[in-house]
Amino acid sequence: MQVIALVMFATLVWAYAQIEWGPPNSITTKHETVRGSILAGDGSVLARTLGEQRVYPQGALAGQVLGMLGDSGGLEGVERTANDTLQTGQSVQLTLDPSAQAIAEAALARGVQAHQGQYGAVIMLETRTGRILAAATYPPFDPGNWRGKPDTQERVKNRAFLDAYEPGSTMKALTIAAALNDGITTPDTVYETPMSRHVGGRWGHTIGDAVDHPSSLTTQQVLRYSSNVGMSHIVEGFTYQKLRDYLAAYGFGQPVNLTGAVTAQGILKPIDKWNDLERATNSFGQGVSGTTLQVAAAYNAVANDGLYVTPRLIEGAPAGERHEVVRAASARTVREMLKAIVVEGKFASLEGYDLSGKTGTAQVATENGYSNSVYKSTYAGFFPSDTPRVTVAVMVHGAQGEHHGSQVAAPIFREIASGMLSEWGTAPEVTVSEPAK
């Protein structure tokens, strides 16, 4: 009995010593890493974790870019593409400017609603760097309040990055920049421009113009009246391969390679599918497609003295490709041509400021051909004209009644320009009248 008592006593002493001097090896401390925040370009918080809840302090602002978080991780947007980084507790900073994003979203919402459109998108790029300052999609998506809502999958879609469509007449300025660059036209070159013209011989097609215009037009006027017939003449100086190479250099049919987001590529047909008609239609934005992001990046090359820069969404991400599309002189000439169009057209003009841009109106392609009732209303441009700071592309789908790009998309561009110029504190140029004699 004494031996048993001694053994029991020794066991108790050992157990007490283990508790006193250190926990058993089987006991571990549980530690969960708090999910990292998503920040805007200015450092303001777009998404963060409080306790066990993911919160979005700025509500639906940039909702489609941020995406949404499920029980096991990110499901869409940056919450998904940067999920591994965020799960380790690291923050991710975007290039988005909250003020620019708010201006773009407000202008887009008003424009789509005013024309009873189905949806729309806006991209704003910082010209020199390609940083995405705003990526807006309407209708909005609230990343903090989506569960149980039947339209979540439609609303969370980042249409600015994912919807590819024929850019229509916005392509004309890009084609003319290429034609100027190759010396096959000048702003004052004159072309015979009836309201319709057959292109492509026996197997071709008749193309036509929508806006009444004189029977002959200069290249400047081809832009002014948005003449498809005029464009078909201009591009006869290109081989098929040369024009296709220019469109590819602008980014059409090419991957964007945007770190932090999923993007669509659009379509640029292979050269063995080209003929005279294909060359003509591509020159004015039919038969080729791109996203609002790609249209903005292409116009940004014109704004940036002919230099294409890959758009960026994540601060600190590796710089993308940079290459010359056209010479600086060619880009500057087109900027002046587009500035004149804005002044003459009025829909996008802003008194006291120089803006450059071009409208587009494209019938939506369906499995049965082009729709006669559904249109993409587009606009692309930049400002200030002489030394652009930002490039903007606008798309509205399905506007009712008035559906031309000049009527629907151009006013959205103008409102965005007004908001940004005000944000920068840019004073208008005041024209001083000469005293009466």
FENCORGI-V873553 format. One line per field, one symbol per residue. ss: DSSP state (2 for helix, 1 for strand, 0 for the rest). phi: phi as a letter, one per 20 degrees, with the letter a starting at -180 (. if undefined). burial: b if it has 24 or more other ideal C-beta (glycine too) atoms within 12 Angstrom, else e. Layout:
ss->???
phi->???
burial->???
This chain:
ss->02222222222222222222200000000000000001100000111111001110000000222201100001112222202222200001110002222222222222222200001111111100001111111100000000000002222000222200100002222222222220000000011100011110222011110000000111222222000222222222200222222222200000000000000000000022200222222220000001022222222222200011100101000000011100022222222222222222200001001011111111111100111111111111111000000111111110000000222222222222222222220000000000000
phi->.ffffffffffffffffffferfgffeceecdffgfeddefenfedbbddmddeccgdmeglgfffnbdefdqfdbmfgefdgffffeneecdeegegffffffffffgfffffdlfeaabcccdfgfdmfeebcdccffcefebcfnefdgfffffeffddeebffmffffffffgffffemebcgdfdcfcffbbecomgdebedcdedgbffccfggfgffeleffffffgeffefgffffffffffofmdfelefnbecedmccffffeebffffffffdndnccaegfffffffffffelneecfgcddfnfgfefcbeecfgffffffgffffffffffmfdfcgnceccabebccfefcfdoffecdcddcbbabafffcgdcdcccccdmfemfcfgfedefffgfffgfffffffmefffdeeffffe
burial->eeeeeeeeeeeeeeeeeeeeeeeeeeeeeeeeeebbbbbbbeebbbbbbeeeebebebebbbbbbbbbbeeeebebbbbbbbbebbeeeebbbbbbbbbbbbbbbbbbbbbbebbebbbbbbbbbbbebbbbbbbbbbbbbbbbebeeeeeeeebbbbbbbbbbbbbbbbbbbbbbbbbbbbebbebebebebeeebebeeeeeeebebbbebeeebbbbbbbbbbbbbbbbbbbbbbebebbbbbbbbbbbbbbbbbbbbbbbbbbbbeeeebebbbbbbbbbbbbbbbbbbbbbbbbbbbbbbbbbbbbbbbbebeebeeebbbeeebbbbbbbbbbbbbeebebbbbeebbbbbbbbbbbbeeeeeeeeeebbbbbbbbbbbeebbbbbbbbbbbbeeebbbbbbbbbbbbbbbbbbbeeeeeeeeeeeeeeee
